[in-house]
């Protein structure tokens, strides 16, 4: 047997370690919390994936920590651990390369285009780069181009040239970036040349800047045929700065003097704004000379305006800028706002070029995704103000060709036309709107109205407003094969109407229904009582004018009385119902029901009833005024609901000629919406020729460029003020109209049931 010491020497000789516990007690006090030990800070595989994905998305360490705590509230990971992981991820990405080498390798991929220029020391002097999504958006929207430098974006304090474009939805996007060592004409010329050459973009219609002389000089040399515009906002602020130096608040000693200084500045700036937005060159020159004359006592200010602003008036004054197709983009405010968006992505001004380009990649992808989503939504979601009923002068398929901002500009021109017509101040067309937007102005709309025609597709000839450009690249939306498939129409259920249409419970069978008591003999003459014993048949025919006319024959079965013989014939009432789409002339519309001859039963004496006399015109108009808030019967398909309507409207004992005349006079949305009470009385009881003449005159007077209005409602429902107090106690007009509409629908559905 080997001794213990020999075994230990043999283990040490074999290179194995042996642990022997000599003291089983800790040499320190227990920790207050497990987070004090790094072993409990280890991240799981899921947490590591979360840190990696959120780091690539540009999230801050505190935001990543919050996400981890939301997933596992008991986690002991700290922000310091996340920063350690972020450094590890960056080192893995660089893989032993320098930051610049990693950046150029990333830009060499298919997702980017770039160009770089180095100095004699092999250091980067210029670096242009753009994401492929930015290039795609620029090729689809090349009409407007803006450039401006932004600062405090990197730790090298190098200016970043920001290139901006405008979409056909009147939104803006970043089209490219370039790091510049300086801001001289040579620097800008290299950057603009790299942008035009690398993106292969066509020449824009306008180039907008903020009066940077070096940038303007470079753009003039590379884009000689493109008009340059100056930012109007910067022009106004520069003039305001000079005005503040002329009337200084610091020179005032009292409150009244300070207010006087402020009033002088405000008055001067008001005059200046009128000059900027003059409508004609003559008006501009006149106001300019008047301004110089009135402010001769301020020679410094007048000299500044004459030397620094007047020579460039064609680049910022409206009489000259309105000649160019700038689509109402006259300031660099969009690019200033995009600077803010860019810096929200960067989050710090101490990052290197690799970090800046990485965050700009996130910006480009998000802008492209947002634009594509808005482009698809604008084609499927039509604004209520843009439908053909509100704008009947548009082409039927215009919404599939032109974007909503173009339609909105035309709609505002239509509102301006109507306003000028109302105020009787139509001015001659200057052509500025069509030259600026490439869309028809309200003078063109007025000409189309006068000729009775609609706009042509040539009025929307500018590719800037089209979904698919005829020349050049366009961003296409993925096809949606099931986009125009509609839901099925609701069918009339079998049996009477149900109170709860959402219930899935079946309807009762015939043997399950309650058997009513034996009905008594109804008295003839009351329409509501006659409706209790009727059978209806429906017949549809075409009139001589080509209008569909539905005739409902109502057969009234009179039960036999005790001691009398059964009836041989039943009276039949034929009621003609009009189609809702009927828009024919009044001559083709019957206005009163026809009665078939009735034969009394054998042996039954013929009842002698007094002949009904129609009301006078004055009595009929007074009756219509009293019934102005009563429910209206639009359509009815069920006899029970028709009887309920007559009872609710207190017409169960009235002849149906009078009922139809009232409905015609009170109609505000149907085919008789423009009929007055006098016209309804003439149609049923008075002079038919007078009714037809007035009806024809109103039809001819309709404006084809405006939606059919129900403005005649006040003619038929004008009532004394004392009767308006009863309005809250009467049934809701909407509820009554829906009830009447459902009744007519149910009545037409009985046609199929009778045939089966």
Phi, psi and omega in degrees: 000137178278146178282168181294321179295324179292322178295320179295317179296324179293321178294318178294325178292332179275002179080020180258143178266149179230130181258130179230123180276119179261335180218116185277003181260146178291148178265014177212168180284156179295149181289151179287330181209153182293339180294347178289346182255123181301337183296334179276357178268004182295138181268142175284172180297321179294319178294323178296320177295322178295316179297319182293314182292319180287332175293318178294332178281354178089020181281151178283160178301322179294325177291322177294319179298320178297320179295319178295321179291331175291324179285321182219099182298339183268006181293148180250015179289140180247169178297328178295321177297322180292321177297323177297317179295323179295319176297321179296319179296318179295319179295322177296321180293319181287327174053047178084000180268161175283169181296317180292319179297317178298320180298312181294326176293321179292321180290342179282353179287173183286350182278348185230159164236146183203165174210141185225145175229133182247156179269191183292337178269011180066028175259152181292127176255314175229146176215108175260140178206151178204140177284153181297328177293324176294320178296320179297318178292324180292319179294329179278342182221072186265008194285323183242134181226129178231145178221141178197147180269144173236157190232173179057052178244347184210165183285346179274353181060034179271132177297146179244115178281124183253125179254130186234145176233168182239132183271173176284357173260011181062033170248167187238153183215156177277124183260345180172167181219157178207126173278129181241138178287321179222182181235049177267174179298325179293320179295313180294326180294321178294318183293314180295321179295318178296321179295313182293323184283318185284321182276342182059033183282143175290167182292136179285169176279325179219154176235124187242133178217182183247043176067035172276109188299320181294318179292318178297320180295318179294318180293324179295326181283322183272333179233070187292334183265359182266124179292141179255135178241147177258149180294120181294326181296316178293324178298314181295322180290325177295318177293322178297323178298317178294324178293324177293328176288333180281318178243089186269134176291334181292337179281345180276143182255329181248169179293324179293322178293322177295320178294324178295320176298316180296321179294323178294318178296317180297319179295319179294316180294327175297319176295322181293318179297323176298325177291316183299319186256031173297152184269334181228162178295322179296319178295322178297311182296322180296314180290329178294314179294323178295323179294316179296323180291318183287338183242039175294336179286354175244074185295327181296316180294316180295323179293321177298315180296320183289327184266327187255337184246317184298320180298337182252024185298329181289354180256351180222342181276140186299322180302334180261321182291334180290352178278350183252153182275079181257358175056040178065025175255094185242005178227164175263020177301321177301320181285330174294318176294326178290333173301318179295318178297318179299316182287337172293327176286322182289318176069347179206153176260012183250015179275158177274180181298325181297317179293319181297314181294323179297316180290326177295328175299319176297318179300316182295317180295319180292320178296319179295316180296319179294317180294318180295322178294315179295325179294318179290322181291323182294338181274338182255338181252105182265128178293149181297324181288345185260003181285166186289339177289324178278331181232074185291350181276359179275158175286149184299323184258021185292331183287345175271354184246318188249143182284158181301324178302325177293318178297322180294320177298319179292322179297319178294326175294325176294319175297320178295322178297314180296322179294317179292325176294321179294323181270358178057050180219053175290123182260157177294149184285130176267343180081001183293321182295314181291326177289328183279318186256336186074028182231160181290138178272180184287341174292321176295321177297321178294322178295320177295323178293319181296326179271353179073026180240170179258173178293154178258164178294336178292341175289343178245051188278346184284126180293342182299328185264001185266149174293318180243115179289139177287330178237123177103193186271150176221149176271119183263145177266137179305141182294149177236094188296333183257022186293320188259014176277128185258165177286155179291153176284148178288139179254159180283121180289156180287147179089180181289164178298149181251150180290317181249097181288343180279348182286145177263004181290139182289159177283154182290146175284175184296320182285347179269348182280152179287131180275119181287165178291158181297129183283144177275168181294118178283151175274136180287149178112326179271118186295322180294325179284325178295329182295346181285341182228071183230156168227135185244143170229142185245135178227128179251130180223170180248127180285176180295334179273002179084023181257133176291125179238126180258122180252122178255115178268120182254114180261122182258117180265116180268118180294148182287139177274163179295129178086007180242156179282156180295152181288148177262340182215154179240137178294145182234130178249120178263118181245125179266126179252144184261147176292143179296335182268006183292123178226029184279184181289159183293337183293334184269004182251115173292140185251351180221150179288157178253143182247131172280156180292140181250142180241123180291156179297155180298132178085350181266130180290142179287126182283135179262106179253143179295142181292135181282136180254130179294153181286159174286167181297319180295317179294322180293318178294321176296322178294321179294322178295323178290332185258021186294336180256007181288154176296152182247146181261099180278303178219151180212133179237355184234126182299325181295317179292327175296319178294322177297320179296317179295324179289318181294328181266009176059044180235016185292336180258004182267147175297150185289340173299318180290324179297314180294323178296321178295315180299323179293322180286329183269356183293132179235350183232348184267208184284344178253031183294334183260014180270132177270167176302324179295320179294319178296320179293319178295324182294322187259325188234346188243230186270107180295322181296323176295322177297313181295322180294316179292322178297316180294321179295319179292325178294320180290334184277357181292143178271117181290347182265001180234148178296148179298127186256155176253035183290348179280004182297327181288341179287326185262345184237022176288129186221161176298158184293329183291335180281344180292342180289339181277357185299316182296336184274353182266159183296154180298133181295321180295315180297317180294321179295318178295322180295316179294321179297316178296326180294316178296322179297319179293326181295318179292331180290343180286349180299312180293326181292322180293324180289330179277000000 
